[in-house]
């Protein structure tokens, strides 16, 4: 990739001094940032200069919580409970490897076009259906992500002890059933962790269901407490993040008292209606929180993100993925986070623009324990960045760029994206993959999945939309 310079834009490095550089540059060699400063970049042999005039240059977004599979389960239900049941049927019994590869590419394409350069995803979801009966689905997912070029932390792990134990795989067109259990899923998790090297653009973490005090009380090798200890041990042995999805009202304190929270290398999503004991447990452990203000969990209860940050807890922003009713657009989630907490406190000064932008960039990097690698534009860090085109009516006049980003911008305003120094999108044109191919493959995978899951109207794809190779107006 050689030398690349992004110059002539408003550069917001997201460093602690909250600096803004008017007409600055970011100089990149291969996959690393070499310099950030005012004026044009110094000349280097073979330097490729990308003009960011009229744009804002900032780190790529870090989405701290999402799910594999959700890009192809949008709107599969009129209510949260309907969607949860449908998603569970899809994941446990209606997919093939083409589904997981196509869904990953669709998910990664949406993230790329919204400026999300790194995201942490669970390998499955819905009603805690983790796709770890074998390594195949996770490997297909990682292949799809790699083809688009974005970075990802993929969390793999077991179901709940009472979760599904029979999975259906339609690879090759015929149903093949596979039995599993949490112990087998941990074996698959171990195998995946051994096969995927750490430190690259695609990394792994360990996922673990959330358990209540009642869940954790029984002893026995098949119980929730034993499973929790085993998953924590796997995460420690491999030196990776432990991820849990759905903590609420007392579950953190109960987990801490029974098996521990896992220390600073743990990330807990949602964390709604926390008790004082929950917050104290977070403070003691040093664990981080993924706040998902647009998620359904945030309808059912409130994550006290401002209070947690004031208490010294690391909090990053998350999307919770695009199903059933949202998107990977982190601009949308910044806006929602502000409105959500401002309404709670009846105070619009809560979560000001700089804080929101930090939660979506360096705050997310800290939550994933990747702050030495990503999250800000500093020499030595990986060159993950975006340029937002702000010569648009809804972002004008050209003042207060941080407020414009946190309050007014959308993912559709992202013009250019680089990951590890590689230009993946320029002038809103995706360079790493053909978007029409990604969309058509995803439409085929979706159409194949529906009858396998017993889903028909109103979920069937519209004939005029798929596959067509792109609208030509």
N, C-alpha and C positions, 0 to 999 in steps of 0.2 A: 504493500500500500504506500510505502514511502512517506513523503512529507505532504501534509495537507494543512491549509490555513483557512479558518472561517474569519472573515474580517468585515469591517464597516458596519457592524450591527451594534445594538445596545447589549452589552455582555453583562449578565447577572450570574456571577460565579457561585452564589449560595455559600459563601464563606462566612465565618462568624461576624466579620465586620459589616456584613450586609451592604457590600459595595456594589455600585452600578457604574459601568464603564461605557460612556457615550462614544460610539465610534471605535470600539475596541476590537481585539483579535484573540483567537485561540489557535495556537500552533501545535500541531500534532505530528509525531513521528511514529509510523506504524500504528500500534494500538494505544499509544500513551500520549497524554498531554505533556507538552514540553514547556509551554509558556502561555500566560494569559496577561494581557496588558492593553494599554491605549494605543491608538494609531494602527497602521498596517503592520503585518507580521514581517520580521526580518527575512531576507531571502535565504533560501536553502536550495541545494541541487534538486532539480526536478519538482519544485514546489507546485502543488495544485492549489490555486487560490479560489475559494468559494465566496462570492460576494453576498453578504447578509444585509446589505443596505435596505432599510425599511423593515428590518426584522429584529427580534429579540432573541439572543443566544443564551441558552440556559441548560443545565444538566437534564438528561433524560429523566422522565418520571420513574419512580420506584413504587410499584403497586404491591403492597405487603400481604394481600390476601385475595386469592381467587381459586377457581376450580377448573380442572380439565373436564371436558364434556359439556360444560354449560353453554358454549357457543352454539351448540346444536340442540339445546333443549329450551331455547327462549320461548316464552308464552305457552308452554305445554301445560296449561291449566288455568282455570278462571280464578282460582284462589291459591293461596300458599299451600294448603293441604292437598289440593288437586295436583299442583305441580310437583310437590314432594313425592307423591305416590307414583306419578308418571315417570319422573326422573329416576326413581329407584328401579322401576321395571325396565327402563331403557338401559341403565348401566349394568344391572345384574343379568339381563337376559336377551338384549336385542342388538348388540353391537358386534362388529368385527374389527379387524385391524385397520381396514380402510376407513372405518368411522373414526377411530382414534387419531389416525394420521391426518385425515381431512379436517377434523375438528381442531386439531392443534394448529394447522396452517391457517385456518380461518381466525382462530383466537389470536395467533401471533400477528396476522395481518392487521386486525383491528387495533391491537396494541401499538404496532409500528406506526400506523397512520394517526394515532392519537398521541404520539410522543412518549409512549411507555417503553423504555429500553430494558428494564428488568422487572420481573414479577415473580411472586411466590405463589405457586399453585398446589392444591391438593390433587392427587391422582384419583379423582372421583368426587363424590359428595352426595347431594340430596340427603336422603336419610342414612348418612354415614356408610355409603356403599363405596368401598375403596377397591380400585381395579388392580388388585395384587394377588389374584388367584394364581397368576404366573407372571413372569417379567414382560410378557409380550406386549400388552397394552401400553405400559410405560415406555418401552423401547420405541414403539410406533409413534407415541406422542413426542418423544425427544427427537426422533428423526424429522417429524414435521416441523417442530420448532427450529431445529438447526437449518432447515431449508430456507426459512424466512430470515434468520440471522439475529433475532432478538435474544437477550439473555434471560435465563429463568432459573429459579430454584424450585424443583419439583419435590413435594413431600409425599413419600410413600409409606404405607404402614397397614396395620390391621383394622378390621371392622370391630364393632362391639362384640362381646362374647355371644350376645343374642342376635347378631346380625346375620345377613344371608350367607349360607354355606354352599349353595348350589348356583353356579354361574353358567350362563349360556353363551357360547362363542359361535358366531355365524361365519367365521372366516372360511372361504371356499364355497359359501352358499348353502351349506347344510349345518344344522344345529349340532354342536358338540357340547355336552355338559361336562363341567369340571367341578368337583367337590373341593372345598377348602375349609379352613378354620383359622382363627387368629394366630395359632402357632405356625401353621404353614405360611400364612401371609408374612409373618416376621422372618421366616426363612427366605422368602422371595425378596423381602426388603433388604436383608443382608446381602443376598446375591447381587441385587441391583447396586447397592452401595459399593460393593467390590468392583463392579464392572464399569462404573462411571467415575472418572477421575475428578477429584475436587479442584477448585480454583479456576475452572474454565468458564465459558459462557453458559454452559448447562451444568448445574450442580444439583445434588440431591439433599433432601432433609428427611426426617422421620416424622410421620404423622401418627397421632394417637387420639382416639375419641375422648370426649369430655365425659367425666363420670361425676355423679353426685355423692354425697356422704353415704346414702343408702347403698348405692352401687358398690362403693369401696369397702363397705363394712365386712362382707364375708371373706374368709380366708379360703385358700385352696388354689391349686395351680391353674385352674380354669377361670378364676375370678378376675374382676376388673383391677384389683390392686396388684395381683401378680402380673397381669398383662401390662399395666402401667410401668412397673419396675423393669420388666423385660424391654419395653420400648425405650425407656430412658437409658438403659444399659447399652442398647444398640447405638443410640445417638452419641453417647459418650465415647464408645469404642471407636467410632468412625469420625469423631470430631465434627459432627454436623448439628444443625439446628433441630430442635424438637418443636413441632407445630401442633397446636390443638385449636379446634374450631367450635366455638359456641359456649364459652364460659359465661355464667350468669349467676346472680344472687346467691352467693355462698359457695359455689363450686370451687373457686380458687382456694379459699381457706380450707375447705374439706380436703382437697387434693394435697395441699401443703402439709396438713396435719397427718395425712395417712401415708403418702408416698413421696412428698416433696414436689416442688414445681420444676426442678431441672436446672435452676440457676440462670445466669445471664444468657445462655445459649437456648433459651426457650422463647417462643412467640405464641401469644394467645390472641385469637381473633374474637371480635365482638365485645365480650366483657361488658354485658349490660347489667344494669341494676346492681352494681357491686355493693357489698357491705363494707363497713369500716375494716373488718377482718380481712376481706379480700384485698383491699388496697394495701393494708399493712403487709400481707403476704407477698404482694408484688414488689413492694419496696425492699423487703428483706432479700428476696431472691435475685433481684436485678433483672428479672424477665421483662420482655417487651410486649406491647399491645398493638394489634392491627385494628384500627378504627375504621368501620365501614358505614359511613353515615347514610348511604343510599340503600343499604341492605334491608330486607324484611325484618331481620333481627332488631334493627334500629327503629322499627315501627312498634315492635312488641316491648321494647325497653330501651333505656338510654345508656350509652357508654359515656362515662364521665371523663371524656378525653381532656378537656381543659384542666380539670382538677388533678388528673393523673400526671400531666406534664408539670403542673405546679408542685407536685409531690416528688418530682424527680424520676418518674417512670418514662422510659422511652416509648413514644407513640408514633407510629407511622400510619399513613392513609392507605386504605384499601378499597377495591371496587366490589369485592365478593363475587366477581365474574359477571357475565352479562345475562344470567338467567335467575329468576324468570322475567325480570322487568327493568333491566338497567343496561349499562354499557361499561366498557373499559375506559371511558373518557374521564381522566382524572381532573380535568377542569370542572366538569360537572360535579364531581365529588368534593372538590374544594368549595364550590359554591354551596352545595348541600350541607357540608359540615358547618359552614358559617351560619346559615339560616337555622339549622337544627339547634345549635347551642345558643344562638342569639335569642331565639324564641323561648327556649327554656329559661334563660336568665332575664328575658325582656331587656336585653342590653346588646346593642349592635357593635359594641367595641370588643366583644368576646371573639377570639380567634381572628386577629387582624390579618391583612393580606400577607405580610412577611411570614407570619407563623404558619399560615395555610400552605404557602409555597415550600416552606421548610419541611412540613409534614409529608409533602408529596415528593420530596427529593432527598435531602440529606437526612431528614428524620426517618424516612423509609429505609435508607441505607443503614442507619444505626440499628433499626429494629431487626434487620436481617444480618447484623454483624458484618456488614460489607462497607462500612464508612471509610476504610482505608483504600478502597478500590473504586467506589462510585459515589454518586450523590452530590458532588460539587465539582466545579471546574478548577482543578489545581494541578500543578506540575507533578508528574508521577502517577496520577490516577488514570484509569482506563478512559479512553476517549468516547464516552457515551454522552451525546448531547443532541439538542434539537434547536431549530430556528423557527420561531413563530412569526408569521407574516402579520404585522399589525397595521399595515396600510389598508384598513377595512373600516367601513362606517361604524360598526359597533365597538371598535377599539380606538377610535379617534376622538379627540385630538391627541397628538403624540406627546403625552405627558403621563407621569405616574405609572410606569410600565408594570410594576409589581401589582398594583391594584387592578390594572387592566387584565393581567393574567389570571388573578385569583377571582375576579368578580365578573368579567365580561367575555373572556375567551372561551373557545370550545376546541375539541380535538380537531375539528375541520380547519382550524387556523394554523395547524402545524404544517410547515412547508418542507423542512429538511430534517433528516434524522441520520445520525451516525452511531454505530455501535462498534466499540473496539477499533475506532478509526476508519471503519468501512462505511461508505455512504450507501445507506439502504433506501433512502428516499430523497429526491431532490426536485424542487418545484412541484411538489405534491405527486410526483411520479415515482411509483415503487420500482426499484431497480433490482431487488434480490429475487423476486418471483413475479410471475404474471398474475395479477389479481383476478383476471377473468378465469384462469385455470383453477385458482384456489376456490373461487365462488362456485364454479360449476362442479368441482369435485365434492365440495361440501353439500351442494344441493342433491347430488346423487346419493351421498352417504345418508343424508336426512331422509330421502324418499325410501331408501332400502330399510331404514330403521323402523319407520312408522308401523308397517304391518307386523313386523316381528314383535313389537311392543303392544300390539292390539289397539293401536291408535289410528283413527281415521279422521273424519270431519270433526271439528273445524281445523284440524292441524295439517291437512294435506297441502303440499306446495302448489302454488298456482302455475298452471302450464305455461303461461306467457312469460314466466320469469326464469325457467330452468329447463335444461341448460341451454344457453343461447350465445355464449361467447361475448357478452357485453352489449349493452344498448347502443344502437347506432341511430341517433336522431338527426 
